[in-house]
């Protein structure tokens, strides 16, 4: 390990690995600092990678199940089935293999990596930064031009440099099971106040197992734990028969930060992925948006690194490149709130009764995109009169957000 690099990246997950590779491709020296002794652990994700994100890294060997459709269940059991066989909507991957492979790509492109290591100090000077690292060989210092925080929901970099907080933090809880029966190539989504207030629960096929989870905001939980919500789904809900033969083999829990922080970039510091609050507010997915953020920022950051111009003003100008992504996040959150988070179970039943109509389901299949639900929302408001009545408060969200 050298003592000087262009960029120090804290966090060697998929976003950190992808960022390192993109910086290497532009000629910059990079070191990844990872606190764990192996990549891809602990696992705290539903493990879905959308086709666009997969195309950026071409790691189809990590795919456990290709998913083309979804069965969306109302609180009382109405099912809306969407998707078309043989049209890939998303991929369920082994996150350990996926994360390792992304980091291997960065190493192959020139990055170095230090495992079992974490930052303990950082100082910003006019011409460089100094990062203090506690690693297997003790304390050391690394000099660099830029510090990047790709260190997740509890980002040390974000806290160290007081870069703000994500707009909202959602709590996710998930178990992995055997014995869950479902239509091949589809995932299940369940709604209802007793199992995932304001959001939804899921059952995602992952090869020979299934990931079953729930997520919601702390302020909607009323003292009920995430584990209790999942138990309500599996043991006491109208859907309990689907879980009768399930045997738990693992469990995972973690926060989902959503909503870009106030200062994603500061003098000689930049945040990426969960650390920056880059996440889809409709699903909690962060890898696709994280890759997109890297692609947006790296060209401009690269020039500033080469010029060693990473001043407050320069970083503020680069940060403006995220304005459209920030606006898109707000709009999707407003749409999610209007259609799901702010609806009670009775209102959800009315919405499902419209969605379940064949002509509406056909429209969903033609226009629907979980990555970008805005076009579908606009079409439904225009073409389905009952939907306008039921989701009147969504009009502002769809049109202006």
C-alpha positions as CSV (number, residue, x, y, z in Angstrom):
1,X,0.0,0.0,0.0
2,X,1.3,3.4,-1.0
3,X,0.8,6.4,1.2
4,X,-0.6,8.7,-1.5
5,X,-3.5,8.2,-3.9
6,X,-5.7,10.5,-6.0
7,X,-8.9,9.1,-4.3
8,X,-9.6,7.3,-1.1
9,X,-13.0,5.5,-1.2
10,X,-14.5,4.4,2.2
11,X,-16.7,1.4,1.6
12,X,-16.1,-1.5,-0.8
13,X,-19.6,-2.4,-1.6
14,X,-21.0,-2.4,-5.2
15,X,-21.2,1.4,-5.3
16,X,-17.7,1.9,-4.0
17,X,-16.4,-0.7,-6.4
18,X,-18.1,0.7,-9.4
19,X,-16.9,4.2,-8.5
20,X,-13.4,3.0,-8.2
21,X,-13.5,1.3,-11.6
22,X,-14.9,4.4,-13.3
23,X,-12.1,6.6,-11.7
24,X,-9.4,4.1,-12.7
25,X,-10.7,4.2,-16.3
26,X,-9.9,7.9,-16.3
27,X,-6.4,7.4,-15.0
28,X,-6.8,8.1,-11.3
29,X,-5.1,6.1,-8.5
30,X,-7.7,4.7,-6.0
31,X,-7.7,2.8,-2.8
32,X,-10.8,1.2,-1.3
33,X,-11.1,1.0,2.5
34,X,-13.4,-1.7,3.8
35,X,-14.1,-2.3,7.5
36,X,-15.1,-6.0,7.1
37,X,-12.7,-8.8,6.4
38,X,-14.6,-9.9,3.3
39,X,-16.7,-8.3,0.6
40,X,-20.5,-8.8,0.6
41,X,-21.0,-9.3,4.3
42,X,-23.2,-8.5,6.2
43,X,-26.0,-8.9,3.7
44,X,-28.7,-6.3,4.2
45,X,-30.6,-6.1,0.8
46,X,-33.4,-7.7,-1.1
47,X,-30.9,-8.4,-3.8
48,X,-32.7,-7.1,-6.9
49,X,-30.6,-5.6,-9.7
50,X,-32.5,-3.9,-12.6
51,X,-31.5,-4.7,-16.2
52,X,-29.9,-1.2,-16.8
53,X,-27.7,-1.6,-13.7
54,X,-26.8,-5.2,-14.7
55,X,-25.8,-4.0,-18.2
56,X,-23.3,-1.6,-16.6
57,X,-21.4,-4.5,-15.0
58,X,-22.4,-7.6,-17.0
59,X,-22.5,-10.0,-14.0
60,X,-25.2,-12.3,-15.0
61,X,-23.3,-15.2,-13.5
62,X,-24.4,-13.9,-10.1
63,X,-28.2,-14.1,-11.0
64,X,-30.1,-16.6,-9.1
65,X,-33.6,-15.9,-10.5
66,X,-34.7,-13.8,-13.5
67,X,-38.0,-12.1,-12.6
68,X,-40.5,-11.0,-15.2
69,X,-43.6,-10.4,-13.1
70,X,-45.2,-9.5,-9.8
71,X,-48.3,-10.6,-7.9
72,X,-49.5,-7.6,-5.9
73,X,-51.9,-8.4,-3.0
74,X,-54.4,-6.0,-1.5
75,X,-55.0,-6.1,2.3
76,X,-58.1,-8.3,1.8
77,X,-56.6,-10.5,-0.9
78,X,-57.3,-9.0,-4.2
79,X,-54.4,-9.9,-6.5
80,X,-53.2,-7.8,-9.4
81,X,-50.8,-9.8,-11.6
82,X,-48.4,-7.7,-13.8
83,X,-45.6,-8.6,-16.1
84,X,-45.1,-10.5,-19.4
85,X,-43.2,-13.8,-19.5
86,X,-39.8,-13.6,-21.1
87,X,-39.6,-9.8,-20.6
88,X,-37.0,-9.4,-17.9
89,X,-38.0,-6.9,-15.3
90,X,-35.3,-7.4,-12.7
91,X,-32.8,-10.0,-11.4
92,X,-32.5,-11.6,-8.0
93,X,-28.8,-12.0,-7.4
94,X,-26.5,-13.5,-4.8
95,X,-25.3,-10.2,-3.3
96,X,-22.1,-11.6,-1.9
97,X,-21.1,-12.9,-5.4
98,X,-22.3,-9.7,-7.0
99,X,-20.5,-7.3,-4.6
100,X,-17.3,-9.4,-4.9
101,X,-17.4,-9.4,-8.6
102,X,-17.9,-5.6,-8.8
103,X,-14.9,-5.0,-6.5
104,X,-12.9,-7.5,-8.6
105,X,-13.6,-5.4,-11.6
106,X,-12.3,-2.3,-9.8
107,X,-9.1,-4.2,-8.8
108,X,-8.6,-5.4,-12.3
109,X,-8.8,-1.8,-13.5
110,X,-6.1,-0.7,-11.1
111,X,-7.7,-0.1,-7.6
112,X,-6.1,-1.3,-4.4
113,X,-8.1,-2.5,-1.4
114,X,-7.5,-2.6,2.3
115,X,-9.8,-5.0,4.3
116,X,-10.5,-5.0,8.0
117,X,-9.8,-1.3,8.1
118,X,-11.7,1.8,8.9
119,X,-11.2,5.6,8.9
120,X,-10.6,7.2,12.3
121,X,-9.7,10.7,11.3
122,X,-9.7,13.0,8.3
123,X,-8.4,16.5,7.7
124,X,-8.9,18.8,4.7
125,X,-6.1,21.0,3.6
126,X,-6.1,23.5,0.7
127,X,-4.2,21.1,-1.7
128,X,-4.9,17.7,-0.2
129,X,-6.6,15.5,2.4
130,X,-5.1,13.3,5.1
131,X,-7.1,10.2,6.1
132,X,-6.2,8.3,9.3
133,X,-6.8,4.5,8.9
134,X,-7.0,1.8,11.6
135,X,-6.1,-1.5,9.9
136,X,-4.5,-4.9,10.5
137,X,-1.0,-3.3,10.8
138,X,-2.2,-0.6,13.1
139,X,-2.6,3.1,12.5
140,X,-1.5,4.7,9.2
141,X,-2.2,7.9,7.2
142,X,-3.1,8.2,3.5
143,X,-2.7,11.4,1.6
144,X,-5.2,12.0,-1.3
145,X,-6.9,14.7,-3.3
146,X,-10.5,13.4,-2.7
147,X,-12.3,11.4,0.0
148,X,-15.4,9.5,-1.2
149,X,-17.9,8.1,1.2
150,X,-19.6,5.0,-0.2
151,X,-20.0,3.6,3.4
152,X,-23.7,3.0,3.6
153,X,-26.6,4.2,5.7
154,X,-24.5,4.9,8.8
155,X,-21.8,6.7,6.7
156,X,-18.8,7.7,8.8
157,X,-17.8,10.2,6.1
158,X,-21.2,11.9,6.1
159,X,-21.1,12.3,9.9
160,X,-17.5,13.4,10.0
161,X,-18.0,16.2,7.6
162,X,-21.6,17.1,8.6
163,X,-23.1,16.7,5.2
164,X,-26.7,16.4,6.3
165,X,-29.1,13.5,6.7
166,X,-31.2,11.7,4.2
167,X,-34.8,13.0,3.9
168,X,-36.2,9.8,5.4
169,X,-34.9,6.5,6.9
170,X,-37.0,3.4,6.4
171,X,-36.5,0.2,8.5
172,X,-36.2,-3.1,6.5
173,X,-36.3,-6.6,8.0
174,X,-35.9,-9.7,5.9
175,X,-35.5,-13.5,6.4
176,X,-34.4,-16.1,3.9
177,X,-36.5,-19.3,3.8
178,X,-37.0,-22.6,2.0
179,X,-40.4,-24.0,1.2
180,X,-42.2,-20.9,-0.2
181,X,-44.3,-21.7,-3.3
182,X,-44.8,-19.2,-6.0
183,X,-45.3,-18.8,-9.7
184,X,-41.9,-19.2,-11.5
185,X,-40.3,-15.9,-12.4
186,X,-42.5,-13.8,-10.3
187,X,-42.3,-12.1,-6.9
188,X,-45.1,-11.4,-4.4
189,X,-45.9,-8.0,-2.8
190,X,-48.3,-7.7,0.2
191,X,-49.9,-4.6,1.5
192,X,-51.8,-3.7,4.7
193,X,-51.5,-1.8,7.9
194,X,-50.8,-5.0,10.0
195,X,-47.9,-6.2,7.9
196,X,-46.2,-3.1,6.5
197,X,-47.9,0.1,7.4
198,X,-47.6,2.7,4.6
199,X,-45.4,0.4,2.5
200,X,-45.4,-3.3,1.4
201,X,-43.9,-6.7,2.2
202,X,-42.3,-9.0,-0.3
203,X,-41.4,-12.5,-1.2
204,X,-38.6,-12.6,-3.7
205,X,-37.3,-15.8,-5.3
206,X,-33.6,-16.3,-5.0
207,X,-32.7,-19.6,-6.6
208,X,-33.6,-22.4,-4.2
209,X,-34.7,-20.0,-1.4
210,X,-37.0,-17.0,-1.0
211,X,-36.3,-13.7,0.7
212,X,-39.3,-12.5,2.7
213,X,-39.3,-9.1,4.1
214,X,-41.1,-6.0,5.2
215,X,-40.2,-2.3,5.5
216,X,-41.9,0.8,6.9
217,X,-41.1,4.2,8.6
218,X,-40.4,4.2,12.3
219,X,-43.1,6.8,12.8
220,X,-45.7,4.5,11.4
221,X,-44.8,1.5,13.5
222,X,-46.5,2.5,16.7
223,X,-44.1,0.6,18.9
224,X,-44.5,-2.7,16.9
225,X,-41.2,-4.3,15.8
226,X,-40.3,-5.2,12.2
227,X,-40.1,-8.8,13.3
228,X,-43.7,-8.6,14.6
229,X,-44.9,-7.2,11.3
230,X,-43.3,-10.1,9.4
231,X,-44.8,-12.6,11.9
232,X,-48.2,-11.0,11.2
233,X,-47.7,-11.6,7.5
234,X,-46.6,-15.2,7.8
235,X,-48.8,-16.4,10.7
236,X,-51.9,-14.3,11.0
237,X,-52.7,-12.6,7.7
238,X,-55.0,-13.8,4.9
239,X,-51.9,-15.0,3.1
240,X,-50.6,-17.3,5.8
241,X,-51.2,-20.5,3.8
242,X,-48.4,-19.4,1.4
243,X,-45.9,-19.6,4.3
244,X,-47.0,-22.9,5.9
245,X,-43.9,-24.8,4.7
246,X,-41.3,-22.1,5.1
247,X,-38.2,-22.9,7.1
248,X,-36.0,-19.9,8.1
249,X,-32.3,-20.2,7.3
250,X,-31.2,-16.6,7.7
251,X,-32.2,-13.1,8.8
252,X,-31.1,-9.6,8.0
253,X,-32.1,-6.1,9.2
254,X,-31.0,-2.6,8.3
255,X,-32.0,1.0,7.5
256,X,-32.9,2.2,4.0
257,X,-31.9,5.9,3.6
258,X,-33.8,7.8,1.0
259,X,-33.6,11.5,-0.1
260,X,-30.4,13.1,-1.1
261,X,-28.5,14.8,1.7
262,X,-28.1,18.6,1.8
263,X,-24.4,18.5,0.9
264,X,-23.6,15.4,-1.2
265,X,-20.3,17.1,-2.1
266,X,-18.1,19.4,0.0
267,X,-14.5,20.6,-0.3
268,X,-12.5,17.5,-1.3
269,X,-15.3,15.2,-0.1
270,X,-18.1,13.4,-2.0
271,X,-20.8,10.9,-0.9
272,X,-22.2,8.1,-3.0
273,X,-25.0,5.6,-2.8
274,X,-26.7,5.0,0.6
275,X,-24.3,7.4,2.2
276,X,-25.8,10.2,0.1
277,X,-29.4,9.1,0.4
278,X,-29.4,7.9,-3.2
279,X,-32.3,5.4,-3.2
280,X,-35.6,4.7,-5.0
281,X,-38.3,5.9,-2.6
282,X,-40.8,3.5,-4.3
283,X,-38.9,0.3,-3.6
284,X,-35.8,1.0,-1.5
285,X,-33.5,-0.1,-4.2
286,X,-30.1,1.6,-4.2
287,X,-27.8,-0.1,-6.6
288,X,-29.3,1.2,-9.8
289,X,-29.5,4.8,-8.6
290,X,-26.1,4.6,-7.1
291,X,-24.5,3.5,-10.4
292,X,-26.4,6.3,-12.1
293,X,-25.0,8.8,-9.6
294,X,-21.5,7.6,-10.3
295,X,-22.0,8.0,-14.0
296,X,-23.3,11.5,-13.6
297,X,-20.5,12.8,-11.3
298,X,-17.4,11.0,-12.3
299,X,-16.7,12.9,-15.6
300,X,-16.8,16.3,-13.8
301,X,-15.0,15.0,-10.7
302,X,-12.3,13.5,-12.8
303,X,-11.4,16.8,-14.4
304,X,-11.4,18.5,-11.0
305,X,-9.1,15.7,-9.6
306,X,-6.7,16.2,-12.6
307,X,-6.7,19.9,-12.0
308,X,-6.6,19.5,-8.2
309,X,-9.5,21.9,-8.0
310,X,-11.8,20.4,-5.5
311,X,-12.6,23.6,-3.7
312,X,-16.0,24.4,-2.1
313,X,-17.1,26.4,-5.1
314,X,-15.9,23.7,-7.6
315,X,-17.7,21.0,-5.6
316,X,-20.9,23.1,-5.4
317,X,-21.0,23.4,-9.2
318,X,-20.5,19.6,-9.6
319,X,-23.1,18.9,-7.0
320,X,-25.7,20.8,-9.2
321,X,-25.4,17.9,-11.6
322,X,-27.6,16.0,-9.1
323,X,-30.4,18.5,-9.1
324,X,-32.5,16.5,-11.6
325,X,-32.0,13.3,-9.6
326,X,-33.0,15.1,-6.4
327,X,-36.2,16.4,-8.1
328,X,-36.9,12.9,-9.5
329,X,-36.6,11.4,-6.0
330,X,-39.0,14.0,-4.5
331,X,-41.5,13.4,-7.3
332,X,-41.4,9.6,-6.8
333,X,-41.7,9.9,-3.1
334,X,-44.7,12.2,-3.4
335,X,-46.3,9.6,-5.8
336,X,-45.5,6.8,-3.4
337,X,-47.0,8.7,-0.5
338,X,-50.2,9.5,-2.4
339,X,-50.7,6.0,-3.8
340,X,-49.5,3.9,-0.8
341,X,-48.0,5.5,2.3
342,X,-50.9,7.9,3.1
343,X,-53.7,5.4,2.2
344,X,-55.5,3.3,4.7
345,X,-56.5,-0.3,4.0
346,X,-60.0,0.7,2.8
347,X,-58.6,3.2,0.3
348,X,-56.1,0.6,-0.9
349,X,-58.9,-1.9,-1.6
350,X,-60.6,0.7,-3.8
351,X,-57.4,1.3,-5.7
352,X,-56.9,-2.4,-6.2
353,X,-60.4,-2.8,-7.5
354,X,-59.4,-0.5,-10.3
355,X,-56.0,-1.9,-10.9
356,X,-57.5,-5.5,-11.2
357,X,-59.7,-4.5,-14.2
358,X,-58.3,-6.2,-17.3
359,X,-58.0,-3.0,-19.3
360,X,-56.1,-1.3,-16.4
361,X,-53.8,-4.2,-15.9
362,X,-53.0,-4.2,-19.6
363,X,-52.1,-0.5,-19.3
364,X,-49.9,-1.2,-16.3
365,X,-48.1,-3.9,-18.4
366,X,-47.6,-1.6,-21.3
367,X,-46.4,1.5,-19.5
368,X,-45.5,0.4,-16.0
369,X,-41.9,0.6,-14.9
370,X,-41.0,0.3,-11.2
371,X,-37.8,2.3,-11.9
372,X,-39.9,5.2,-13.3
373,X,-43.6,5.1,-12.2
374,X,-44.4,8.7,-13.3
375,X,-45.4,7.9,-16.9
376,X,-47.8,5.2,-15.7
377,X,-49.3,7.6,-13.1
378,X,-49.9,10.3,-15.8
379,X,-51.6,7.8,-18.2
380,X,-53.8,6.4,-15.5
381,X,-54.9,9.8,-14.4
382,X,-55.7,10.7,-18.0
383,X,-57.4,7.4,-19.1
384,X,-59.1,5.9,-16.0
385,X,-61.8,8.2,-14.6
386,X,-62.3,6.1,-11.4
387,X,-58.6,6.4,-10.7
388,X,-58.8,10.2,-10.8
389,X,-61.5,10.1,-8.2
390,X,-59.7,7.6,-5.9
391,X,-56.3,9.2,-6.2
392,X,-57.1,12.9,-6.5
393,X,-54.3,13.8,-4.1
394,X,-51.8,12.1,-6.4
395,X,-52.4,14.5,-9.2
396,X,-50.1,17.1,-7.7
397,X,-47.5,14.4,-7.0
398,X,-47.5,13.1,-10.5
399,X,-47.6,16.5,-12.3
400,X,-45.3,18.6,-10.0
401,X,-44.1,16.5,-7.0
